[in-house]
Every structure is written in structure tokens, then in C-alpha cells.
């Protein structure tokens, strides 16, 4: 996927309108939803102009003259508000993941946050934390149990201290992994990996364990192949070797120094026989495979080698 290009910063309203229409079309083609696009417009400004500035500037700057720096970004946010209205109020989330609480699996939201947010856990679901606060009231905060969709107060009251601690660990892992995934360059393979994980989550919540496990395997497979492609490394595409996560991980290690946890890969790995119900797949296997995706994303997020590989490939794409 080629980098977005534009001849020069706009100098008037007409040129700005043309720029924003082109950026919006590019983001739509990449599968970015309307409510997410204002968070991605900065990437396009950087690709086109090597723009740098505040991603969330003071809204009042949109009324200032000029079309550079924070003023450009403020005007882009206003443009999106004018273009999409209520659609901008959609559920702003990096994604969703399944979590077991009690004897059921629940959908957990990885919500978009701005600035520093202190996470805490409280069985009282009425205590959501502080969303919009002044400096005198303290930092923003959020009760992570409120990210569990449709969680009843009765179940929340009965969760043990051990369960609460484990869910806090899971929430942080999920949020950081899905946030990092959302910030990756949107190549075709990365977008497919994104969709496969989302399908794994939806299938698991719907009790379709075969599809959930296969979607998890495909998500990791395409993410690893996307990184290999970014690094210019060939990989097998046919037969069992083309779906072997440990083989793909070995190529990443040999050619790019990226190391991944073999246990996570084995937890997510499965043969195409699973897809055709030729192998039994349980709920436990499906959720383990789904959570293995988050674990792999977290390892990739923490890897300096991955960061360098992405930076090089992004710069290379921008130069084409």
C-alpha cells in the first residue's frame, strides 16, 4: 500500500477541502471507520508533508488563519465533525476481546483514551471513574469492569479478589495490544489480520469455536507474514508449511532478530482440518487461541526489532 501524497500544504479553504476529501477517501479505502478517521489523519499529514504536532489540539485553533501545524489538525477535526456528525459519536474503541468471568464469556471493550488515565477495579459498576476532570480533581480514571459489556451487578459483586486481579492484567494486555495493532501501517495483510482477530472474537462469543480458533490462527499467521513482507523476506505460501506459525516465527528470528514465545504460537496454531470440523475444538481451546493473539501482539509491541522494521518499511513506502 503506497503512502499518501499531496503536492503542498493548503493555502486556502478550497485547497484544504480537496486535501481532506482525498485523505478521507484514502482512509475509507483502508477500512478505517468514520469515527476513527480523525485519529488517523495525522498519519496522512505526516506521509504527505512530514507533519508533526499535537494530534488533539485546542479546538479553538480551527478558527485561526493558516493551514499548518496544530491549526491544520484542529481544522481537520472540525471537518470530520461537520462531515459525519452523529457517526463521530460511535463506540470509539480499538477493538474487543472475549474474557471469562464466572461461568460465561463476555465481550470486553478496549476503549480509546486521551492522555493519562488511571485504571482501577471496583465491583460497584456505578463507579465508572472520572472521565472529564480538571487538574484540581485529579487525573482521569476508569473502572475496568465497566468495559465488560452487559456485566450484571450481581456477578460483579460475586467476583473474587483473585479474579479481579487477573482481569486487571487481562484488561491491560488487551488494551495495549489492540491499541498498538490499531496504530500499525494499514497494509493488506495487517488489515486481514485485524479482521481475522475480530472474527475470532465474534465467533467465540457466538459459540462458534471452530471459526474462533481458525480466526485466531489466521490473525497471527497474517501478522507474521505482514512483518516478513515488510522486511523483504520470502515465506512459504502453500501447504502445511504456509500455515505453520512456528516456521514463520523462525524466519522472523533468523532474518530480523524477532523472538516470539513458542507456547503462544502453539496455543493459536491449528491445521486446516479444524476449519472443516475434522478436529474437535472446545471453548477452552478457542479462548486460549484468541488470547494467544493478544499475547503475540504484546510481544511484537515490546520488540525494538519490530519497531525498527516497521519504521524502515514505512519510510520506504513514503519514498515510493
C-alpha positions, -999 to 999 in steps of 0.1 A, spaced: 0 0 0 16 33 -11 19 62 12 -5 91 8 10 121 -11 -1 157 -17 18 184 -35 19 210 -7 2 223 24 -32 240 15 -32 278 14 -69 284 12 -103 268 21 -107 252 -13 -73 235 -12 -80 224 23 -113 209 13 -97 190 -16 -69 177 8 -94 164 34 -116 148 8 -86 129 -6 -75 118 29 -110 107 38 -112 86 6 -78 70 13 -88 61 49 -122 47 37 -103 26 12 -81 13 41 -112 2 60 -109 29 87 -144 37 101 -157 73 101 -154 78 138 -118 65 137 -106 87 108 -98 119 128 -74 98 149 -56 86 117 -55 119 97 -22 128 114 -5 97 97 -17 111 63 -4 146 71 30 130 80 31 109 49 23 140 27 42 168 45 62 151 73 38 170 95 44 170 132 22 184 160 -5 179 186 -29 152 175 -56 167 197 -50 204 197 -73 231 212 -105 232 191 -104 270 191 -73 268 167 -97 258 139 -108 294 138 -72 307 133 -58 316 99 -35 293 81 -32 256 74 -1 242 91 9 228 125 -18 224 152 -41 247 132 -43 222 104 -51 194 128 -77 214 146 -94 222 112 -93 186 102 -111 176 134 -138 202 127 -140 189 91 -148 154 104 -174 167 128 -191 186 100 -189 157 76 -201 128 98 -220 144 127 -235 116 149 -213 90 133 -184 105 152 -201 96 184 -200 58 176 -183 35 200 -147 47 199 -128 15 206 -95 0 194 -113 -34 194 -129 -60 216 -118 -92 232 -135 -121 250 -130 -127 287 -143 -154 311 -159 -141 342 -179 -165 362 -191 -193 340 -197 -172 309 -176 -154 283 -182 -116 280 -171 -91 253 -146 -65 267 -141 -31 251 -107 -16 245 -119 20 245 -100 49 231 -85 71 258 -69 105 256 -40 115 278 -32 97 311 -59 75 326 -56 57 359 -72 22 357 -88 7 388 -113 -21 395 -144 -17 417 -172 -42 419 -196 -12 421 -204 -7 384 -220 27 392 -184 39 399 -171 44 364 -143 67 374 -136 103 363 -139 109 326 -137 147 322 -119 163 351 -99 195 360 -64 194 374 -78 201 409 -99 169 409 -70 146 400 -63 125 369 -89 108 347 -97 73 359 -117 43 347 -132 12 363 -122 -16 340 -153 -37 349 -174 -11 331 -156 -21 299 -173 -56 302 -204 -53 281 -237 -61 299 -220 -73 330 -247 -76 357 -241 -61 391 -249 -94 408 -220 -111 391 -197 -82 397 -205 -84 434 -195 -121 435 -161 -118 417 -132 -129 439 -102 -108 446 -81 -132 426 -105 -129 396 -103 -91 398 -65 -91 398 -64 -115 369 -89 -94 350 -69 -63 355 -39 -80 340 -60 -91 311 -75 -57 305 -41 -40 304 -28 -67 280 -58 -64 257 -59 -26 257 -22 -22 249 -21 -49 223 -52 -37 204 -41 -1 206 -7 -10 191 -24 -30 164 -46 0 155 -15 22 150 2 -2 126 6 8 89 -25 -5 73 -11 -29 48 -33 -55 32 -20 -83 54 -23 -63 86 -58 -53 78 -67 -90 71 -50 -100 104 -71 -73 121 -103 -87 106 -94 -123 114 -90 -115 151 -123 -96 152 -140 -125 136 -123 -149 161 -138 -128 190 -173 -126 174 -173 -163 167 -162 -172 202 -189 -150 217 -214 -167 194 -203 -202 204 -187 -210 171 -155 -224 185 -141 -239 153 -143 -205 135 -129 -187 166 -98 -209 167 -92 -207 130 -96 -169 130 -70 -167 158 -45 -188 138 -51 -168 107 -47 -135 126 -12 -144 138 -3 -160 105 -11 -129 85 5 -106 111 38 -126 109 36 -127 71 30 -89 70 62 -84 90 81 -107 68 68 -89 38 78 -55 53 113 -69 58 115 -83 22 117 -119 35 101 -147 15 80 -173 32 61 -204 23 25 -199 10 14 -234 1 6 -265 21 11 -271 58 43 -250 59 24 -220 48 2 -222 79 30 -232 104 32 -203 129 64 -216 144 81 -218 110 71 -183 102 83 -171 136 116 -189 129 120 -169 97 114 -137 116 140 -146 141 166 -157 116 162 -127 93 152 -99 116 161 -110 152 124 -110 163 117 -136 190 83 -149 199 70 -172 226 66 -207 212 39 -216 237 17 -188 224 22 -199 188 13 -235 197 -18 -224 215 -30 -205 185 -17 -229 159 -41 -254 143 -43 -273 110 -69 -265 83 -86 -297 95 -101 -276 123 -117 -253 98 -136 -283 83 -146 -297 117 -123 -327 111 -108 -320 145 -127 -313 177 -124 -277 190 -136 -268 226 -144 -235 241 -113 -237 262 -91 -242 231 -109 -214 212 -104 -188 240 -68 -199 246 -61 -194 208 -79 -160 209 -59 -148 239 -27 -161 223 -32 -135 196 -32 -107 222 0 -123 237 18 -123 204 7 -87 196 20 -77 230 54 -93 223 56 -76 189 46 -43 206 75 -46 230 101 -56 204 126 -30 194 134 -51 163 97 -49 152 97 -11 158 127 -7 136 113 -30 109 80 -10 108 99 23 107 121 12 78 92 -2 58 71 30 65 99 53 54 105 31 23 68 33 14 67 70 19 97 74 -5 79 55 -34 
